Amino acid sequence: MARAGGVRPGVGPVAVRAAAAEWGTLIGILRAHVRRHRLASVPLATAATLLVLLFSVVQHLPGGERLVTQVGVVRAALPFGVSLLRTPLSLYVPALDLPVWGALVQVFLVFGIAEIVLGRRLTLAVAYACTLAGTLFARIGVELGPDHLFGFPTWVGHVRDTGPSAAVVALAVCVAIRCRAWWTGGAVVLAMVVEAVLLPNLAGLEHVVAVLVAGLIAASLEVFGQFWPRVLAGVGAAASVAAEAGPRTAVPVVR
């Protein structure tokens, strides 16, 4: 029998258990980290958010758009070396036609969670690798041309290819896999695929590429993440044992 208000008995506890199973690990990691480090928990996320805000302000100032373009705007038509040099900063250059506050919130939350769960180095590596993968995808598509299945028309090469969205999506997938939040990760992947189908533009396709690369990185970390640390630890232990055994087994010098 349903209770007053139409809520069935047991629905609340089931929802709580489902949420705990999905996000319990993540919440536990975040709570423990923030409790230990307080305001110093997410310096990388704070710096990334401030960079996005800085570029947003500068590019709307007189002459600012030209400056931002020269240091952080990537286009597929640019020489490859120039694109590589600009890619790190292009991650923090928001789109001109989108509200910057949404980007600021996304960067701070997702970068912050990733920084705590994955660590700063891995967070940066995933963000840059997936952003670079999207940039290379656009470049290869333009070179293939519109007659190819994965090709783009020439004008796509002049589209401004900046923003943190690909990095945000990639980090969300990596965090979901690390914390075993499978439904959350699946929802992110599904949303990106739906976006690419309903809004077939360069950004949507780059988001799908970022998701694929993030999945490969996360899977490789699951399989090989502890391999090289164990090998290095074994080599270090063997070296220390050999160093200790050396003096004991030294042949005495007969005079």
C-alpha positions as CSV (number, residue, x, y, z in Angstrom):
1,M,0.0,0.0,0.0
2,A,1.3,3.4,-0.9
3,R,1.9,6.0,1.8
4,A,0.5,9.5,1.8
5,G,1.9,11.6,-0.9
6,G,2.3,8.6,-3.3
7,V,5.7,7.5,-2.1
8,R,6.1,3.8,-1.8
9,P,7.7,2.3,1.3
10,G,11.4,1.5,0.7
11,V,11.9,3.9,-2.2
12,G,13.9,6.3,-0.1
13,P,16.3,3.7,1.3
14,V,16.8,2.1,-2.2
15,A,17.7,5.5,-3.7
16,V,20.1,6.2,-0.8
17,R,21.8,2.8,-1.3
18,A,22.0,3.3,-5.1
19,A,23.6,6.8,-4.6
20,A,26.0,5.3,-2.0
21,A,27.0,2.5,-4.4
22,E,27.5,5.0,-7.2
23,W,29.2,7.9,-5.5
24,G,30.2,6.5,-2.1
25,T,33.9,6.0,-3.0
26,L,34.2,9.4,-4.6
27,I,32.5,11.2,-1.7
28,G,34.8,9.4,0.8
29,I,37.9,10.4,-1.1
30,L,36.8,14.0,-1.4
31,R,35.8,14.3,2.3
32,A,39.1,12.8,3.6
33,H,41.2,15.0,1.3
34,V,39.4,18.2,2.1
35,R,39.4,17.4,5.8
36,R,43.2,17.1,5.7
37,H,44.1,20.0,3.4
38,R,41.3,22.5,3.8
39,L,41.7,25.5,1.5
40,A,44.9,24.1,-0.1
41,S,43.0,21.0,-1.5
42,V,42.8,22.1,-5.1
43,P,45.5,24.6,-6.2
44,L,45.5,23.2,-9.8
45,A,41.8,23.7,-10.2
46,T,42.0,27.2,-8.7
47,A,44.8,28.2,-11.1
48,A,42.9,26.7,-14.1
49,T,39.8,28.6,-13.1
50,L,41.7,31.9,-12.7
51,L,43.3,31.4,-16.1
52,V,39.9,30.9,-17.8
53,L,38.7,34.0,-16.1
54,L,41.8,36.0,-17.1
55,F,41.6,35.0,-20.8
56,S,37.9,35.8,-20.8
57,V,38.5,39.3,-19.5
58,V,41.5,40.0,-21.7
59,Q,39.9,38.9,-24.9
60,H,37.0,41.3,-24.4
61,L,39.4,44.3,-23.9
62,P,40.5,46.5,-26.8
63,G,43.2,44.6,-28.6
64,G,42.9,41.8,-26.2
65,E,41.4,39.3,-28.7
66,R,44.4,39.7,-30.9
67,L,46.8,39.0,-28.0
68,V,44.8,35.9,-26.9
69,T,44.7,34.7,-30.5
70,Q,48.4,34.9,-30.8
71,V,49.1,32.9,-27.6
72,G,46.3,30.5,-27.1
73,V,44.0,30.2,-30.2
74,V,44.3,27.0,-32.2
75,R,43.0,26.4,-35.7
76,A,43.5,23.3,-37.9
77,A,44.8,25.5,-40.7
78,L,47.7,26.7,-38.6
79,P,51.2,25.1,-39.0
80,F,51.5,22.1,-36.8
81,G,54.3,23.5,-34.7
82,V,52.3,26.6,-33.9
83,S,49.3,24.5,-32.9
84,L,51.5,22.5,-30.5
85,L,52.8,25.6,-28.9
86,R,49.4,27.1,-28.4
87,T,47.6,23.9,-27.3
88,P,48.4,24.1,-23.6
89,L,47.0,27.7,-23.2
90,S,44.1,27.0,-25.7
91,L,42.6,24.8,-23.0
92,Y,42.0,27.9,-20.9
93,V,40.7,30.2,-23.6
94,P,36.8,30.1,-23.4
95,A,34.6,30.5,-26.4
96,L,33.6,34.1,-27.3
97,D,29.9,33.3,-27.8
98,L,29.3,31.3,-24.6
99,P,28.8,32.5,-21.0
100,V,32.1,32.2,-19.2
101,W,30.5,31.5,-15.8
102,G,29.4,28.0,-16.9
103,A,33.0,27.3,-18.0
104,L,34.4,28.6,-14.7
105,V,32.1,26.3,-12.6
106,Q,32.8,23.3,-14.7
107,V,36.6,23.8,-14.6
108,F,36.7,24.4,-10.9
109,L,34.4,21.4,-10.0
110,V,35.7,18.8,-12.4
111,F,39.4,19.8,-12.2
112,G,39.1,20.0,-8.5
113,I,37.6,16.5,-8.1
114,A,40.1,15.1,-10.6
115,E,43.0,16.7,-8.8
116,I,42.0,15.0,-5.6
117,V,41.1,11.6,-7.1
118,L,43.7,11.3,-9.8
119,G,46.5,13.6,-8.6
120,R,47.8,16.8,-10.1
121,R,50.2,15.3,-12.7
122,L,47.7,12.8,-14.0
123,T,45.0,15.5,-14.1
124,L,47.2,17.7,-16.3
125,A,48.3,14.8,-18.5
126,V,44.7,13.7,-19.2
127,A,43.5,17.3,-19.8
128,Y,46.3,18.1,-22.3
129,A,46.3,14.7,-24.0
130,C,42.6,14.8,-24.7
131,T,42.7,18.4,-25.8
132,L,45.6,17.6,-28.1
133,A,43.7,14.6,-29.4
134,G,40.8,16.7,-30.4
135,T,43.0,19.2,-32.1
136,L,44.8,16.5,-34.1
137,F,41.4,15.0,-35.0
138,A,40.3,18.3,-36.5
139,R,43.6,18.7,-38.4
140,I,43.5,15.2,-39.9
141,G,39.8,15.7,-40.8
142,V,40.6,18.9,-42.7
143,E,43.5,17.1,-44.5
144,L,41.3,14.2,-45.5
145,G,38.7,16.6,-47.0
146,P,34.9,16.4,-47.3
147,D,34.9,13.4,-49.6
148,H,36.2,11.1,-46.8
149,L,33.9,9.6,-44.1
150,F,35.9,11.3,-41.3
151,G,36.8,14.4,-43.3
152,F,35.9,18.0,-42.9
153,P,35.4,20.8,-45.5
154,T,38.3,23.3,-45.8
155,W,36.5,26.1,-43.8
156,V,36.6,24.0,-40.6
157,G,40.3,24.6,-40.6
158,H,39.7,28.2,-39.8
159,V,37.3,27.5,-36.9
160,R,38.5,28.7,-33.5
161,D,39.3,25.5,-31.6
162,T,39.7,26.4,-27.9
163,G,38.1,25.9,-24.6
164,P,38.2,23.5,-21.6
165,S,35.2,21.4,-22.5
166,A,37.1,18.5,-24.0
167,A,39.4,18.3,-20.9
168,V,36.4,18.6,-18.6
169,V,34.6,15.7,-20.3
170,A,37.8,13.6,-20.3
171,L,38.5,14.1,-16.7
172,A,34.9,13.3,-15.7
173,V,35.2,9.9,-17.5
174,C,38.6,9.1,-15.9
175,V,37.3,10.0,-12.4
176,A,34.1,7.9,-13.0
177,I,36.2,4.9,-14.0
178,R,38.7,5.3,-11.1
179,C,35.8,5.5,-8.5
180,R,33.7,2.8,-10.2
181,A,30.9,5.2,-10.8
182,W,29.8,3.3,-14.0
183,W,26.4,4.9,-14.4
184,T,27.8,8.4,-14.1
185,G,30.6,7.6,-16.6
186,G,28.0,6.0,-19.0
187,A,25.8,9.1,-18.7
188,V,28.7,11.4,-19.7
189,V,29.6,9.2,-22.7
190,L,26.0,9.0,-23.8
191,A,25.5,12.7,-23.5
192,M,28.6,13.3,-25.7
193,V,27.4,10.9,-28.3
194,V,23.9,12.4,-28.4
195,E,25.5,15.9,-28.7
196,A,27.6,14.8,-31.6
197,V,24.5,13.3,-33.4
198,L,22.1,16.1,-32.7
199,L,24.6,19.0,-33.1
200,P,27.1,17.7,-35.7
201,N,29.8,20.3,-35.3
202,L,33.6,20.2,-34.6
203,A,33.2,20.7,-30.8
204,G,30.8,17.8,-30.5
205,L,33.0,15.4,-32.4
206,E,36.1,16.5,-30.4
207,H,34.2,15.7,-27.2
208,V,33.6,12.2,-28.5
209,V,37.3,11.9,-29.3
210,A,38.2,13.2,-25.8
211,V,35.9,10.5,-24.3
212,L,37.6,7.8,-26.3
213,V,41.1,8.9,-25.4
214,A,40.1,9.3,-21.7
215,G,38.7,5.8,-21.7
216,L,41.9,4.4,-23.2
217,I,44.0,6.2,-20.6
218,A,41.9,5.1,-17.7
219,A,41.9,1.5,-19.0
220,S,45.7,1.5,-19.4
221,L,46.1,2.8,-15.9
222,E,43.8,0.1,-14.5
223,V,45.9,-2.6,-16.3
224,F,49.4,-1.2,-16.1
225,G,49.1,1.5,-13.4
226,Q,51.0,-0.5,-10.8
227,F,53.3,-2.4,-13.1
228,W,56.2,0.0,-13.4
229,P,56.1,1.2,-9.7
230,R,56.4,-2.5,-8.7
231,V,59.2,-3.1,-11.2
232,L,61.1,0.0,-9.9
233,A,60.5,-1.1,-6.3
234,G,61.8,-4.5,-7.0
235,V,64.9,-3.1,-8.7
236,G,65.5,-0.8,-5.8
237,A,65.2,-3.7,-3.3
238,A,67.5,-5.9,-5.3
239,A,70.1,-3.0,-5.5
240,S,69.9,-2.5,-1.7
241,V,70.4,-6.2,-1.0
242,A,73.3,-6.3,-3.4
243,A,74.9,-3.2,-1.8
244,E,74.6,-4.8,1.7
245,A,75.9,-8.2,0.5
246,G,78.9,-6.6,-1.3
247,P,81.1,-5.8,1.8
248,R,80.3,-9.2,3.4
249,T,81.4,-11.3,0.4
250,A,84.5,-9.1,-0.5
251,V,87.6,-11.2,-1.0
252,P,90.3,-10.2,1.6
253,V,93.5,-8.8,0.2
254,V,96.6,-10.9,1.1
255,R,99.7,-8.8,1.6
